[in-house]
Amino acid sequence: MNFSNEILGYMSIDIPKESEYTFSQNDVEILNAFSKIATAFYVSRKYLKSQRELQKKLIMVFVTALEKYDVYTKGHSERVANCSMKVAKMMGMDEEAQRKIYQTGLLHDVGKIFVPLEILNKNGKLTPEEYNAIKTHPVIGAELIEEGANLKEIAVIVKHHHERWDGKGYPDGLRGEKIPLESRIMSVCDTFDAMTSDRPYRKALSEEIALKEIEKNAGKQFDPAVVEAFLKMKMKEIECSESSKIQR
């Protein structure tokens, strides 16, 4: 088997010396057909792998650019990505869906590169105009991802990660299950990490207070089913942490 002058492998079929059987033309044609199928499968796998590697590199370029632009986002994207993947797993989503939501988590704030730093890091209440500037980042991020990295599915999730379960979010005011599930998951993880991180305008809240806020806003800001899965995931992490301390 070969492709573009690259040897991919060999196929060999044998007949015992004592056998009177001989290969027919039909046997040869079947073998050739199988060889082409195997080659096509290998090339498809190789192409998919190279595409995924390229996507990973492009994603990390975006994340690095954002973190160099706004130091307060450093580590935020990675934490949101990990949290979203864990909640997706808790909700029974398959490995491919978990991989996709992890990638989306890394990219969810990339549109902030186009929001002035003096607005992102303002130490005080935003004016309506400044808040409107902040609200552009999901749309800009989605456009950047779709055009620059050809990640259409991820772009849709990024665009809607600030929608609310009650329809009062942005950019499109989607309500309930009209919001992509991945966006609903990311909304919870993004909010939790923002609350438990230091920002220019306030100090980080404790995890206990942040968890209560998430629970209180189930059915309003957040999908109740996602909140339930998120809280289960966090309780499991707390139990594992306490168990580890006892064993020490």
N, C-alpha and C positions, 0 to 999 in steps of 0.2 A: 504494500500500500504506500503511495506517495502523493504529496500535494505540493505544488509549486517547487518541484525538484527536491523536496525534503522527504526523506524516508521516514514513514510513520511506523512501520512495522512489517512483519512478514506473516504469511499464511502458508501452511504446508498440509497437504493431505497425502496419505500413503495407502498403498495396497500391499498386503502381505505377499511374500514371494510365492507361496503355495496357492494363492488365489488365482482363479481364472478370470476374475472380474477386470474389466478395463473401463476407464472413464469415457463417458459419452460426451458429445458436444453439448448436450443439455446440462451435464454435470459442470462442465467448464463455464457455461453461461451463468449458472446458479452461483458458482464460486465468485465469478467476476462481479455479479450483482451484489453479493454479500460484502465483497471487498469495498465496493463504492459506498454502500450504506455505512459500513464501519468507518470509512474515511470521513464521510460527511458528518457523522456523529462526533468524531474526534475533533474535527475542525470547528464545529459549532461550540463544543465545550471550550476549546482553546480561545475562540473569539469572545465568548461570554466571560471567561476569566480575565482576558485582557481589558474588556470593557469595564468590568467591576474594579479592576486595579486603577484604571484611568479615573473612574468616578471617585474612588477613595482619595486619589491625589488631588483632584479638583475640589472636593469637599474640604480637605485640610487646608488648601490654599485660601478658600473663602474664610474659614474659621480663623486662621492665622492673621489674615488681613483685618478682620473685625477686632480681634483681641489686641492688635497693635494700635488700632484706631481708638478703642475705648477700653482702658485697662480694667474698668469695673466689670466688664463682661468676661474677663479671664477665668476660665474654669466653669463658668455658668452654662455654656453650651454643652460641655461634656457631662455635667451633672444632670441637666434636663434630658439629654439623650439616654443616659443610663437609667434614670427614673422612668422615663417613658417606656423603655424596653422592658423593664421589670413589671410595670403595670400591664402592658400588653400580654406578657407571659401569664400574669395572674388571671387575665380575662380569657385565657385559652386561645390566643392568637398564635398562628403557626410561626415557624422560625423565619420564613421569608418576610412575613409581616413585621416581626420583631426587628429584623435587620433594617427594613425600610424605615421604621419609626425611629430607630437609633440614628440613621443617617439624617433624617429630617430634624431630629433634635439638635444635631450639630449645626444645622444650617438655619434654624428657625429665626434667628435675629440678624442675619447677614444684611438685611435691608437697612439696618441702623447706620451703616457706613455712610449713607446719604442723608443722615439727620445731623445737623450741626452739633458739635460737642457741647457747646454752651447750653444747649437745650437738654441733651441727654444727661449732663452732669449738673444741672441747675440745682442749687441748694435753696429750694423754696418752691412755692406753688407755681405750677405752669399757667401761663395765660391761655385763653382759648386758641389763639393762633399757634402757640408752641405745642399745645396738646394735639392739634390737627397735624402738625408736622410729625410728631411721634407716631400718629395713627397711619402714616403713609408707609411705615417700614415693612409691614407684612406684604403689601402689594408690590413694592419695589423689590423686596427679597424674592418673591415668587417669580417676577419677571426676569430677574437676574439669573436665578437658578435654571429656569426653563430655557432661556436663550443661551446662556453661557455653558451649561453642562448637560442640556437635553434631558432633564429629570422632571418630566411633566407631572407624574404622580406625586412626587415629593413637593413640587411647587404648589400644587393645590392644597396640600396639608399645611404648608408654611403660610399660605395666604389667609387661612381661616383659623389660625391658632389663637386669635384674640376675639373670636366670636363667643357669645354667651348662650347658655342653655335657654335663658328667658328671651333671647332675641335682641338684647340691648348692647351687644358687642359690635365689633367692626372687623373688616371694612363693609360687609354686605348685610349686617343685621340678621344673619341666619339664625334659626331657632331649632332647638331640640335635635332630632336625628337628621335634620337636613345638614347639620354640621358634620364633616367627615369624622368618623370615630377616632382616627389618629390625632386629629386636631383637638378633639375633646380631651383626650388623654394628655396631650402636651400642654393644654391650658392649665390643668391641675398641677402638673409637675413644674411648669414655668412659674406659676404664681407662688407655689410653695418655696421654690429656690430663691425667688426674688424676696420673699418675706424673711427668709432665714439668712440673707446675705447683707453685708453692710453696703449702703448706697450713699451718695453725696448728701441726700436730703434726710436720712435717718439711719439709726443703728439697726443691726439685725435683730429680729424677734427670736424668741426661743422656739424650738421645735414644738414644744407643747402648745404654745399659743397659736402657732401657725397651723397645726393640725386641727385645732378647734375652729379656726377661721375657715379652713377648707370644708370641714364637716357642716358648719353653720350655713355655708353658701351652696350646699347640695340642693339641686332643684331650682336654684336661682342663677348663679354664675356658672355652675358646673353640672354636668351629667351625673345624676345620683348613682348610677351603676358604676361609673368611673371612680367616683369618690369612694364608694364601697371597696372596690378593688385596690385603690391607692392606700386606704387606711389599713386594709388587711396586709398589704405589702410592707407598710411602715411598721406595723405591730410585729410582724414576723422578724423584721430587721432588729427591732428593739429587743425582742426575746432572745434572738441569736447572740446579740451583743452582751446582754446580761448573763446568759449562759456561759459565754466565753470568759467573762470576768470571774465567775464563780469557779470555773475549772482552773484558773490561774492561781 
